[in-house]
Amino acid sequence: MFEFEELPEELTLKIFSYLPQSCLQNCIANVCRKWKRICKDNSLYHHVHFDSTLSLRKVLKIITRYYAIVQKMMISERNDADEILRLVSFCENLRHLILHSCRSSTYTCGRIFSELNAQLISAILEHNNRLEVLEITSSAVQNGSILLSGCNLEKLVIKSDYYYRMIEESKCLLQNKLKILNLQGLIISRETLRRVIIDNQKTLQTIKLDVWQPQLGSYNQIIEAISRCSNLSKLLLRNVAFYFVSDDSFSHLTRFKKLSTIVFSKIEKVTPQAYISLFKQPQSAFLEKVVLNACDGVNGLVVKTIGEYCPALRKFGIHQSKTAELNLVKSDDLLFFVAKCTKLEFLDLCYTHQSIGKAIPKIILLSPHLKKFKFCEYLSDDPEVLLISLFNILERNARNFSINIERNVNSDEYIFGTRIDLPEVYSTRSLVMAQLCQLPEELLLAIFRLVPTSNLVNISLVCKKWKRLATDFTLFHRLIIDVKMKPETVKKLLRKYTNDIQYIEIKNRIDTNELLPHLTKCSYLRSLKLISCQGQVRNISNLNNTVNVQLLRHVLDKCPLIQSLEIRQTAFKNGMRNFCPTPAKFKKLRIKSENNLEVVDRRLEELTDLRDLRLQGVKLYDDRSLIHMCLNNEQTLTVLKLDVWKLPIDEGREDQLMQFIGRCQQLTKLSLQNYSTHGLTDAGFAYLSNLRKLKSLTVTSARKVSARAIMRLFYEPHIHQLEKVNLGRCPELHQLVLKFIADRCPNMRKLYLDQFGLSCPCLGVVDLQYIAAKCPLLEHIELNSMGSAVGDTLPTILRSFPNLRSFKYFVRPLKDYFVEYDPVVRRIKQELPRFYISCSLKYGIVGHKK
């Protein structure tokens, strides 16, 4: 069964970004330490949502901590909104503020909850110069009204269930920046509304008005002001304010050239001739949505005109009232309209002529792209009988639609139809695929980025949507070429996404020499990785099937932006000689081999911006290259791992190298293993005390380093920040030294102990329990060759580490696998059921927390 905790942190963080803060703080953060740490990531607090389930204390704590990060804030269904708004003004980077169904906790006029304080909202607009969007929905504001002068709003949305005066009209100044104006359920004068529209006539793109005018009269001046907005694309006018709009003012709407959406509601005085003249304009060909609700001037001729002059229409709705019985749209008019609008996707027909119901099956057949339709009828003699009969007809004839009858708040019955894109009978697999297909495209792309490139070909065969997403160029910034991909597919991808590929990983390929010349075309390549690669397919029977280093050098020369080179378990004939380009600009260089790969290149000494250097299983004939690399990159080097074989072996060369390593002040991870430390003495080991930012230290097989030198290093004050310590096979690592290390490193999270082949006394149970008491944050511990006493009491030792997540126990030399491990495994499974236990001859006993 799939475990959610196994997801990568990037994908987990992406999923958490869709959750409100109440869910993150009350639920997610209490699951485990990993999720609690992820919930504190700054990227989750760019957009915050405070609903009624989140306590006021946590809300104020979040704002106080992340006030400089929050860009979008939504406060919904809270009765203490005033307390939150007092801190919102300190969010200097806030760009989007939403108040939904909010009240104040102030006791006013005998009521526990009252309106929001308008002065707090005005203060936010005054102090937050970057605020671009303000949305207030279903929230009551005090009669003082909101002061809108001096702010830089691009979107203003105010919706109320009752008509309130929420804007201070004398100081409503919004100039040259407003793009979206949405006022619904407000009381505002014609002069104020007209001034706002005229001041922003060059930028307004969307206008939605449902306002009440204090003085009864025509809003013709508002229509004339709206017609000046040259960039307007969406227009919604409805209800009381536009009852008395005349044909003369309605004719001003013919000036629009970019209009794509029109919604008119309850405009009673406009005649059919005015609608026809509006929709006959050439720019009507770009209309995509038209809704005419309770407009008495709309008749069958208007609908035919819309169908003839608006071929790009995708959504159409018409609601007719009882007062328009003489002008009802009939079935012939609607069939003509549907035949002309072939791109129609949504159709809403309410309270039209009773002949429309019988024509709906024909309408569905004439609309190949129709996805949803809605029908309601109450003007016929018996609407319930009509709906039931129509429901039965549609179930027989429109089988690719899901037909339902629903009842709204006003007890009106509707027939809803939705196209079914999936088969009616789902298997378990198809149901899962249906759920995956409904995920947002951003999340699907984030999942596809974690999928190997070889599987994207299979993903593209699922559906059209996945095929479009699987060929997105952002998925091919990182190209993983494994053994499953055919050479023709690899070459095709390299040609198609030449300018997009930034990271290439060649893994387990036997035709590397044939692929390398094709990489030279990737001019934007920044990282190259070769893992377990071989040369040519023709020489597969040859054991010395090696990669041509000259081809690698040619790729590095043709791709000057490469900053990261990683080579693992890949053989080169005669070693890696002269592989660096000129000039070499590597920031990350990793070479790992199991066969002592020879690396000879003087150009390595010219690297000046190296940050990550790892040479493991590498043979060097002269270590001067290492000294020069440490000397030239002492200000940038942060990670250094060395496990090299040097010829000839000179006494004191390790101490000289350590002197230059000690000058790398930015080093955070240091690993010196095996042959790199054979000649290391106390004098060289003392140079490690100069590394002030070190967090991970690995020094193994340092046989000449004394206990006094180790204790002197860990006595330094900056050593308390160490999180990982590995001093394996050091002869002087006895009980006293280890206890001293535990005292000085309270933040240690990983500890590796290896006493194989050492003559010092083995550590006991008391020593390990002392480490557990001094290092409570320890999460991983590895015990190698610790003696039979530790194996017998291993469950007791593991229980003493409160935060332990994984462990490893290994005994060398191992004579009998079952005799050594089987009793220990059985005791761990009985006493520590919270761990997954695996056991093998190679790795010993390995445990991971469930």
Secondary structure as GFF3:
##gff-version 3
##sequence-region A 1 850
A	DSSP	three_ten_helix	4	6	.	.	.	ID=ss1
A	DSSP	alpha_helix	9	16	.	.	.	ID=ss2
A	DSSP	alpha_helix	21	26	.	.	.	ID=ss3
A	DSSP	three_ten_helix	28	30	.	.	.	ID=ss4
A	DSSP	alpha_helix	33	39	.	.	.	ID=ss5
A	DSSP	three_ten_helix	42	45	.	.	.	ID=ss6
A	DSSP	beta_strand	47	50	.	.	.	ID=ss7
A	DSSP	alpha_helix	56	66	.	.	.	ID=ss8
A	DSSP	beta_strand	72	76	.	.	.	ID=ss9
A	DSSP	alpha_helix	81	88	.	.	.	ID=ss10
A	DSSP	beta_strand	96	100	.	.	.	ID=ss11
A	DSSP	alpha_helix	118	127	.	.	.	ID=ss12
A	DSSP	beta_strand	133	137	.	.	.	ID=ss13
A	DSSP	beta_strand	155	164	.	.	.	ID=ss14
A	DSSP	three_ten_helix	169	171	.	.	.	ID=ss15
A	DSSP	beta_strand	180	187	.	.	.	ID=ss16
A	DSSP	alpha_helix	190	199	.	.	.	ID=ss17
A	DSSP	beta_strand	206	212	.	.	.	ID=ss18
A	DSSP	alpha_helix	220	226	.	.	.	ID=ss19
A	DSSP	beta_strand	234	238	.	.	.	ID=ss20
A	DSSP	three_ten_helix	240	242	.	.	.	ID=ss21
A	DSSP	alpha_helix	247	250	.	.	.	ID=ss22
A	DSSP	three_ten_helix	251	255	.	.	.	ID=ss23
A	DSSP	beta_strand	261	265	.	.	.	ID=ss24
A	DSSP	alpha_helix	272	279	.	.	.	ID=ss25
A	DSSP	three_ten_helix	282	286	.	.	.	ID=ss26
A	DSSP	beta_strand	289	293	.	.	.	ID=ss27
A	DSSP	alpha_helix	300	309	.	.	.	ID=ss28
A	DSSP	beta_strand	315	319	.	.	.	ID=ss29
A	DSSP	three_ten_helix	322	327	.	.	.	ID=ss30
A	DSSP	alpha_helix	331	340	.	.	.	ID=ss31
A	DSSP	beta_strand	346	350	.	.	.	ID=ss32
A	DSSP	alpha_helix	355	366	.	.	.	ID=ss33
A	DSSP	beta_strand	372	376	.	.	.	ID=ss34
A	DSSP	alpha_helix	383	397	.	.	.	ID=ss35
A	DSSP	beta_strand	401	407	.	.	.	ID=ss36
A	DSSP	beta_strand	413	419	.	.	.	ID=ss37
A	DSSP	alpha_helix	428	437	.	.	.	ID=ss38
A	DSSP	alpha_helix	441	448	.	.	.	ID=ss39
A	DSSP	alpha_helix	453	459	.	.	.	ID=ss40
A	DSSP	alpha_helix	464	470	.	.	.	ID=ss41
A	DSSP	three_ten_helix	473	476	.	.	.	ID=ss42
A	DSSP	beta_strand	478	481	.	.	.	ID=ss43
A	DSSP	alpha_helix	487	496	.	.	.	ID=ss44
A	DSSP	beta_strand	503	507	.	.	.	ID=ss45
A	DSSP	alpha_helix	512	515	.	.	.	ID=ss46
A	DSSP	three_ten_helix	516	521	.	.	.	ID=ss47
A	DSSP	beta_strand	527	531	.	.	.	ID=ss48
A	DSSP	alpha_helix	549	558	.	.	.	ID=ss49
A	DSSP	beta_strand	564	568	.	.	.	ID=ss50
A	DSSP	beta_strand	576	577	.	.	.	ID=ss51
A	DSSP	beta_strand	588	600	.	.	.	ID=ss52
A	DSSP	three_ten_helix	602	606	.	.	.	ID=ss53
A	DSSP	beta_strand	612	620	.	.	.	ID=ss54
A	DSSP	alpha_helix	624	632	.	.	.	ID=ss55
A	DSSP	beta_strand	639	646	.	.	.	ID=ss56
A	DSSP	alpha_helix	653	661	.	.	.	ID=ss57
A	DSSP	beta_strand	669	672	.	.	.	ID=ss58
A	DSSP	three_ten_helix	674	677	.	.	.	ID=ss59
A	DSSP	alpha_helix	682	685	.	.	.	ID=ss60
A	DSSP	three_ten_helix	686	690	.	.	.	ID=ss61
A	DSSP	beta_strand	696	699	.	.	.	ID=ss62
A	DSSP	alpha_helix	707	714	.	.	.	ID=ss63
A	DSSP	three_ten_helix	717	721	.	.	.	ID=ss64
A	DSSP	beta_strand	724	726	.	.	.	ID=ss65
A	DSSP	alpha_helix	735	744	.	.	.	ID=ss66
A	DSSP	beta_strand	750	754	.	.	.	ID=ss67
A	DSSP	alpha_helix	765	774	.	.	.	ID=ss68
A	DSSP	beta_strand	780	784	.	.	.	ID=ss69
A	DSSP	alpha_helix	788	792	.	.	.	ID=ss70
A	DSSP	alpha_helix	794	799	.	.	.	ID=ss71
A	DSSP	beta_strand	806	810	.	.	.	ID=ss72
A	DSSP	alpha_helix	817	831	.	.	.	ID=ss73
A	DSSP	beta_strand	835	840	.	.	.	ID=ss74
A	DSSP	beta_strand	844	849	.	.	.	ID=ss75
###
